[in-house]
Structures are given as C-alpha cells and as structure tokens.
C-alpha cells in the first residue's frame, strides 16, 4: 500500500485537512496517510523545509511526501514530482523543493495543470493523488508528466562563517518554545576545531557548554544542545526559552506593499 505523508500550512481550525484526506482516498482507498504537521507558519519556507527535511529522512523508501505549503504564491501552471534518495516529493513550483533537499533532485517531473480547471487546493491534491496512483499501478516516472522540467529554486537559509565565529538564524520554535537554529552539529564541530566557545544571543545571554539532555542543568536554567535532527537548540529546562528571552523566528512585515522577512540570529564565538 502506498504510504503518503502530509505537511501543510492549513492549520487545524477548519475542514481542509479532512477534505484533503478524503480527496486522496477517492483516488485509492489503499493509500495510508500520515500527518507530519499542518501548523507550518504561513509563508515560512525555512520552517517548512526544516520540518519536512527531517521528517522525510525517517520514512521507508518509496514513501510519497505531499508538501502542501504556500501552494499559490503565484498562479500555478504545474506541480512538481521529484525522486531523491529513494523518496518521492510532491509540491508546488514555488522554490520549496530545493530548500527541502538542499540539493538538486535526482529526477524531476512537471505535473501540468488543466488550464480550464479551477485551481484550488483540492484540485492540486487530486493531481498529486492521480500521479501517485499511476506510479503505484506500475507507470514509469517519466510517463507521469514532463521530465526535467525547469522549476523555481530558492536557496536554503545557511549560517554565516568567519575565522573565529559563526552566526545562525532561528528557523523554528517548537511546542515547548525551544529555539532551533540552522547550525548543525557537523558545522559547529568543523568550525570549532576543538576551541572553547560562547553561544551569544539576545540580551547578551551566553552559553559555553553543549548539554546532552535537558536534565543536564537545573530546572529554570538555560542550555544548548543538538536535537534529534542534529540542529542547535537553545532551551530552558522546564521553561519557555523563546518567551523568556524575547526570541522569535520568522516574522513578515509589510513595508510599502513589499514583504520583508526577518530572522533573529544566534552567534557563536570561538577561542
């Protein structure tokens, strides 16, 4: 049975998540549907990429991942179906795919949309479901749509590096208000080179050790660790780090009818 994961920015307040599942099950009642998250912040590509990338890694080969995030950034003419590292990804042609993969997909197929169709969310999901149903029925990937189609690419949010420092952006704040920064353990160790360090963030807060677990410090104390996905996390043991430190991830601010994106930063000093 095909395994499908669902990641979206729909929220849980209305009918849409249930309607999407219903539309997919109309394509095939053999589909097994797994929710990753439906609470991605609107227009927040870095957060969507972080959540999707680190969930996808844990699924069996040949899982189908539907990334239903910002489907209508522009008037859609096609959807994307990618094959990469034994996983299928389906999403809008809006730049998210390259941010999730942090690489070029091994194969990319364009799924054309009917020019006469009303291009709403359920129609897009139907097109994705039809493609999955055909693949599961034995169709070749190249026959599902247009191979090697040009698509929009966006760079994923990368940390900045200097000889004695590195700086990352807050990309996610979890349910416990722990703060996730776009610095991986490998990047940290590669730049640290065995040197002492200080993690510095808002209000001149400083952390100079990496903990293994939250319980490594007393209740109410701040700490830094690398989470299960391998990313730097700043937390307070049994506390709300984001709220107490006044930190936030993505915000959108309209100025002169143009959207600007702001990310708060965390700096690591070495030596």
C-alpha positions in Angstrom: 0.0 0.0 0.0 1.4 3.5 -0.9 2.5 5.5 2.2 1.7 9.2 1.9 2.8 11.9 4.3 1.1 15.3 4.6 2.8 18.6 5.6 0.8 21.8 5.2 0.2 25.3 6.4 -3.6 24.8 6.6 -3.9 24.9 10.4 -6.4 22.7 12.2 -9.3 25.1 12.5 -11.4 24.2 9.5 -12.3 21.3 7.2 -9.4 21.5 4.8 -7.1 18.8 6.3 -10.0 16.3 6.4 -11.1 17.3 2.9 -7.6 16.7 1.5 -7.5 13.2 3.0 -11.0 12.5 1.6 -9.9 13.6 -1.9 -6.8 11.4 -1.7 -8.8 8.4 -0.5 -11.1 8.9 -3.5 -8.1 8.2 -5.7 -7.3 5.0 -3.8 -8.5 3.5 -0.5 -5.2 1.7 -0.4 -3.4 5.0 0.5 -2.0 5.1 4.0 -2.0 8.7 5.2 0.4 10.0 7.8 0.3 13.6 9.2 3.7 15.3 9.7 2.4 18.8 10.5 -0.4 21.1 9.5 0.8 24.1 11.6 3.6 25.4 9.4 3.6 29.2 9.7 2.2 30.9 6.6 4.8 31.8 4.0 7.6 30.4 6.2 9.8 28.4 3.8 12.7 27.8 6.2 10.4 26.4 8.8 8.6 24.2 6.2 12.0 23.0 4.8 13.3 22.2 8.3 10.2 20.2 9.3 9.8 18.4 6.0 13.5 17.5 5.6 13.9 16.0 9.0 10.7 14.0 8.8 11.4 12.6 5.3 14.7 11.1 6.5 12.8 8.7 8.8 10.4 7.2 6.3 10.8 3.9 4.4 12.0 4.1 0.8 9.4 4.9 -1.8 7.2 7.0 0.5 5.3 9.8 -1.1 5.6 13.2 0.7 3.0 15.8 -0.1 4.3 19.3 0.8 1.2 21.4 0.7 2.8 24.7 1.7 2.1 28.1 0.0 0.5 26.4 -3.0 -0.5 29.7 -4.6 2.5 32.0 -4.3 2.0 32.5 -8.0 -0.7 31.4 -10.4 0.1 27.7 -10.7 0.7 26.1 -14.1 2.3 22.9 -12.9 3.1 20.9 -9.8 6.4 19.1 -9.1 7.1 15.4 -8.6 10.7 14.7 -7.5 12.6 11.5 -6.8 15.5 11.8 -4.5 17.3 9.4 -2.2 14.6 6.8 -2.6 11.8 9.2 -1.7 9.1 10.9 -3.7 8.3 14.6 -3.0 5.2 16.4 -4.5 4.8 20.2 -4.1 4.0 23.5 -5.7 6.6 25.0 -8.1 7.4 27.7 -5.5 11.0 27.1 -4.5 10.4 24.9 -1.5 11.7 21.8 -3.1 15.3 23.0 -3.4 15.1 24.3 0.2 14.0 20.9 1.5 16.5 18.9 -0.5 19.4 21.3 -0.1 20.5 19.7 -3.4 19.3 19.1 -7.0 16.7 16.3 -7.2 17.9 13.1 -8.9 14.8 13.3 -11.1 12.2 16.0 -11.5 8.8 15.7 -13.3 6.4 18.5 -14.0 2.7 17.7 -13.5 0.8 20.1 -15.8 -2.5 21.6 -14.5 -5.5 21.8 -16.7 -5.8 25.4 -17.9 -9.6 25.2 -17.7 -9.6 23.8 -14.1 -10.4 25.8 -11.0 -7.0 25.6 -9.4 -7.8 25.4 -5.7 -6.2 23.2 -3.0 -8.3 20.2 -3.6 -7.7 20.2 -7.3 -3.9 20.3 -6.7 -4.2 17.4 -4.3 -6.3 15.5 -6.8 -3.5 15.9 -9.4 -0.9 14.7 -6.9 -3.1 11.7 -5.9 -3.6 10.7 -9.5 0.1 10.7 -10.2 0.7 8.6 -7.1 -2.0 6.1 -8.1 -0.5 5.8 -11.6 3.0 5.1 -10.2 1.7 2.6 -7.7 -0.1 0.9 -10.7 3.2 0.4 -12.5 3.6 3.5 -14.6 7.1 4.9 -15.2 8.0 8.1 -13.5 9.0 9.6 -16.9 5.5 8.9 -18.2 3.6 10.7 -15.4 4.4 14.2 -16.6 7.1 16.3 -18.2 10.7 15.1 -17.4 13.5 17.5 -16.5 11.1 20.4 -16.4 12.5 23.8 -15.3 11.4 24.8 -11.8 11.8 27.6 -9.3 14.7 27.2 -7.0 15.4 29.1 -3.7 18.5 28.8 -1.5 18.0 27.3 1.9 18.9 29.5 4.8 22.6 29.0 5.6 24.6 30.0 8.6 27.4 32.6 8.1 31.0 31.8 9.0 34.2 33.7 10.0 37.6 32.6 11.2 36.6 32.9 14.9 32.8 32.9 14.7 29.7 31.6 13.1 26.1 33.0 13.0 22.9 31.2 12.5 19.2 32.2 12.2 16.3 30.9 14.3 14.3 28.7 12.0 11.9 27.0 14.3 10.3 27.4 17.7 8.8 24.1 19.0 5.8 23.4 21.2 7.9 23.8 24.3 9.3 27.2 23.0 12.7 25.6 22.5 14.6 27.6 19.8 16.1 25.7 16.8 19.0 27.4 14.9 20.1 26.5 11.4 23.5 25.3 12.6 24.1 21.5 12.6 26.5 19.6 14.9 28.8 18.9 12.0 29.0 22.6 11.0 29.6 23.5 14.6 32.4 21.0 15.2 34.1 21.7 11.8 34.3 25.4 12.7 35.1 25.0 16.4 38.2 22.9 15.7 38.4 21.9 19.4 38.4 25.5 20.7 36.4 26.9 23.6 33.2 28.7 22.5 30.5 31.0 23.6 26.9 31.0 22.2 25.6 34.5 22.4 22.1 35.7 21.7 19.6 38.4 22.7 20.1 40.4 25.9 23.8 39.2 25.9 22.8 35.8 27.1 25.8 33.4 26.9 26.1 29.6 27.0 29.6 28.0 26.9 28.8 24.3 27.1 26.7 21.8 25.0 24.5 19.6 27.0 23.4 16.0 26.2 19.9 16.3 27.6 17.7 19.0 29.2 18.3 17.4 32.6 22.0 18.3 32.4 21.1 21.7 34.0 18.9 22.6 37.0 15.2 23.5 36.4 14.9 27.0 35.1 18.5 27.2 33.7 19.3 27.8 30.1 21.2 25.3 28.0 22.3 24.4 24.4 22.2 21.0 22.8 21.9 19.4 19.4 18.4 18.0 18.9 17.4 14.7 17.4 17.6 16.2 13.9 21.2 17.4 14.6 20.4 21.1 14.8 21.5 23.5 17.6 18.7 24.1 20.1 18.6 26.7 22.9 16.2 25.8 25.7 15.4 26.3 29.4 15.0 23.1 31.4 11.2 23.0 32.1 10.9 26.6 30.9 9.9 28.6 27.7 13.1 29.9 26.2 11.6 31.8 23.3 9.2 33.8 25.5 11.6 34.4 28.3 14.4 35.6 26.1 12.2 37.5 23.7 13.3 35.5 20.7 11.3 34.7 17.6 11.9 33.0 14.3 10.2 34.2 11.1 8.2 37.4 11.0 6.7 39.1 8.0 6.4 42.9 7.9 4.7 44.8 5.1 6.5 48.0 4.1 5.5 50.0 1.1 3.5 47.0 -0.1 6.6 44.8 -0.2 7.1 41.9 2.2 10.4 41.7 4.1 11.5 38.7 6.1 13.3 39.0 9.4 15.2 36.3 11.3 16.8 36.7 14.7 20.3 35.5 15.0 22.4 33.5 17.3 26.2 33.9 17.3 29.0 31.5 18.3 32.4 32.9 19.2 35.4 30.6 19.2 38.7 30.9 21.1 
